[in-house]
Amino acid sequence: MKIEFKNVCYSYNGLEEILSNVSFSIDRNDIFCLSGRNGAGKSTAIKLLTKIICNYTGEILLGEKELRLWKREEVNDKIGICFQEPVMYMDTLMNNIILGQQGISMDRLNDYIELLDTKNFIREHGEEHIIGKNLSLSGGQMQMISILRNFYSNKEILIFDEPTSNLDVIVKEKFIQLLDELKERHIVIMITHDSGVGGGYNKIWMNK
Ligand SMILES: Nc1ncnc2c1ncn2[C@@H]1O[C@H](COP(=O)(O)OP(=O)(O)OP(=O)(O)O)[C@@H](O)[C@H]1O
């Protein structure tokens, strides 16, 4: 599924333009890094693409259709997102990964859990403990859950916003290996300031 930004402009307050004539195109399954300085508008571009915010000028194409013609739920079916600050629900770890989705292979989820080196943590706490009740998570553990959630969703487009900022070196390496395996089947869009993670991927420059 192709993604295209054509001369997209966006302002939060109607005064200052955060995105000014941003154009880029993603037309194949692979890993793409949105790059640019702090405040360049990378997260804003992702919020537009996922319809968290609207009212841009220019054109955003998702597939063959302008984004304005897509319903938010339809976009949610196509795009999975792992936020910089993951949202956790008062439920078990496993339910926080699965989020009520059905018909997706548990074997594959277990593979991801293993590949990401999170097996011991999930085995110990996954089924019984409730987040916010008898389980408190560190920033890195929340990030792992959020990453697993995005992988498990198996959507065509997977977005990761600063996914590795709290991960230890081992999990970070495993995450990169997993991405490499998935890039043939998904469009992966990542925002990262970690050159050790984003260094080798296709770059989309957001300059302000
Ligand atoms: N909800 C909001 N209301 C008003 N201004 C906002 C809002 N969110 C972001 N901005 C502003 O938009 C600009 C771009 O922010 P954005 O988060 O998109 O940048 P970024 O490239 O992702 O930055 P970073 O690399 O620091 O995460 C910043 O100047 C920020 O202050």
The ligand as a MOL file (V3000), in Angstrom:
LIG
                    3D

  0  0  0     0  0            999 V3000
M  V30 BEGIN CTAB
M  V30 COUNTS 31 33 0 0 0
M  V30 BEGIN ATOM
M  V30 1 N -0.6220 19.4460 20.3250 0
M  V30 2 C 0.1770 20.4450 19.9380 0
M  V30 3 N -0.2320 21.7450 20.0100 0
M  V30 4 C 0.5640 22.7430 19.6000 0
M  V30 5 N 1.8020 22.5820 19.1050 0
M  V30 6 C 2.2700 21.3340 19.0140 0
M  V30 7 C 1.4920 20.2010 19.4250 0
M  V30 8 N 2.2130 19.0760 19.2190 0
M  V30 9 C 3.3990 19.5010 18.6980 0
M  V30 10 N 3.4210 20.8320 18.5750 0
M  V30 11 C 4.5350 21.6290 18.0430 0
M  V30 12 O 4.8130 21.2010 16.7280 0
M  V30 13 C 6.2140 21.1970 16.4750 0
M  V30 14 C 6.6030 19.8560 15.8970 0
M  V30 15 O 6.4060 18.8780 16.9090 0
M  V30 16 P 6.6030 17.3360 16.5970 0
M  V30 17 O 6.3670 16.6050 17.8680 0
M  V30 18 O 5.8210 16.9570 15.3940 0
M  V30 19 O 8.1580 17.3180 16.1850 0
M  V30 20 P 9.1710 16.0960 16.0800 0
M  V30 21 O 9.9370 16.2860 14.8010 0
M  V30 22 O 8.4650 14.8090 16.2290 0
M  V30 23 O 10.1100 16.4100 17.3220 0
M  V30 24 P 11.0260 15.4830 18.2770 0
M  V30 25 O 12.1090 14.9230 17.3930 0
M  V30 26 O 11.5530 16.4440 19.2460 0
M  V30 27 O 10.1310 14.4420 18.8940 0
M  V30 28 C 6.8860 21.5730 17.7800 0
M  V30 29 O 7.2690 22.9290 17.7080 0
M  V30 30 C 5.8090 21.3790 18.8270 0
M  V30 31 O 5.9370 22.3130 19.8700 0
M  V30 END ATOM
M  V30 BEGIN BOND
M  V30 1 1 1 2
M  V30 2 1 2 3
M  V30 3 2 2 7
M  V30 4 2 3 4
M  V30 5 1 4 5
M  V30 6 2 5 6
M  V30 7 1 6 7
M  V30 8 1 6 10
M  V30 9 1 7 8
M  V30 10 2 8 9
M  V30 11 1 9 10
M  V30 12 1 10 11
M  V30 13 1 11 12
M  V30 14 1 11 30
M  V30 15 1 12 13
M  V30 16 1 13 14
M  V30 17 1 13 28
M  V30 18 1 14 15
M  V30 19 1 15 16
M  V30 20 2 16 17
M  V30 21 1 16 18
M  V30 22 1 16 19
M  V30 23 1 19 20
M  V30 24 2 20 21
M  V30 25 1 20 22
M  V30 26 1 20 23
M  V30 27 1 23 24
M  V30 28 2 24 25
M  V30 29 1 24 26
M  V30 30 1 24 27
M  V30 31 1 28 29
M  V30 32 1 28 30
M  V30 33 1 30 31
M  V30 END BOND
M  V30 END CTAB
M  END
